[in-house]
């Protein structure tokens, strides 16, 4: 069974795996030279115009796998030489235009950018066009096409533009580090920095040190990943890497749902704090709405804070599908609780860097979060959990009216309504990635089946209420 959705992901994984292998063996000195030759050993190119360009790009990938550009605060980086100068003309009229009499495109354009030649074929005046796409929507022949780059199309916060060299450029002032561009770039020219070396260093230092234990906190979306093995075997494999134990971030989700429900009743209107990209989006695009953001930490930080406060010397690595978490853990208010963050892609690279055959391992178990904590991984799960938490606290009389926003575009609409005083509900659940965390850029696989796997995993929880999950864990 395939481990990845695309060949771009596989290439990224190859680099991460070899960087990790060298880190375990303390042979990283010439990684930028040696790894490209390992992946492209022959004289003929397999992906680019020449083998030398391939290796030069791979050398850049190695640098990002080792932490990337330290002067760039964003975890999202562009490899300029890998950017393949995709078409960037915006809306253009193709030769499918039939020169029809209706001229719906002209009527739809509010800027007067549509004109017609002597053959009645439409043309777009770029000096007037605002790229709204109204003309394309009404053309009966689909003759008007949008030649926008995949990275630009995927970025719903408009943080990507083209620089003077026709390469993608990320505006850190707008970027929320959701990683949509990372997953959608067909050439892998946009990617996320890796902290995999920091994780290996943490594990190495814990070897034989009884006062220094490394905890893995795993996102509930892990249930839809690693399809080639059983979840219990994946948990065993994480421990085999050198982690002391594995804890569900879903336990933190239970804690957050319980607290967030009470906060909602107190404030009457609230936006969720679980998705770091959504919170960052509010701060950057809707700063006047920041007062509505829940004061609760995210599930990742909440469970990590509890572990740190109850276990002196604990080091905590979060493992999940989210590139924005790599930004979140570096914030001053989160840094005391989380030591490092890696994605499922990077976890797979760690497994294979140690030549582990996960399918041969025995099945281990996770601490038991509730069904509601586990379904945080998909859109709508947080709203369901808050509704349950209200019920468990005897607050079910509160008129919840939750609005579940699936993706940044839906988040934007809900926030605009809130700003205008016309919010459709009292609680806005914002998920930057389509589908929720199961659509994160750091997932091995993406798709509708992941939602079903998360729900199935939720129903397997021993603890059927949020209150039980919290109390059982805290008693341990």
Secondary structure, DSSP 4 states (H G I P E B T S, - for coil): --S-SSHHHHHHHHHHHHHHHHHHTT--TTHHHHHHHHHS-SSS-SSSSSHHHHHHHHHHHHHHHTT--TT--SSEEE-GGG-------EEEE-TT----SS-HHHHH-TT--EEE-TT--EEE-TTT-----HHHHH-TT--EEEE--HHHHH-TT--EEE-TTS-EEE-TTT-----HHHHH-TT--EEE---HHHHHHHHHHHTT-TT-EEEEEE-GGGGGS-TTS-HHHHHHHHHHHT-SEEEEHHHHHHHHHHHHHHHHHHHS-EE--S-HHHHHHHHHH-GGGGGGB-SSPPHHHHHHHHHHHHSTTEEEEEEES-SHHHHHTTSHHHHTT--EEEEHHHHHHHHHHTT--GGGSPP------BHHHHGGGSTTHHHHHHHHHHHHTT-TTS---EEEEESHHHHHHHHHHHHTT--S-SEEEEESSTTSGGG-TT-S--STHHHHHHHHHHHT-SB-SHHHHHHHHHH-
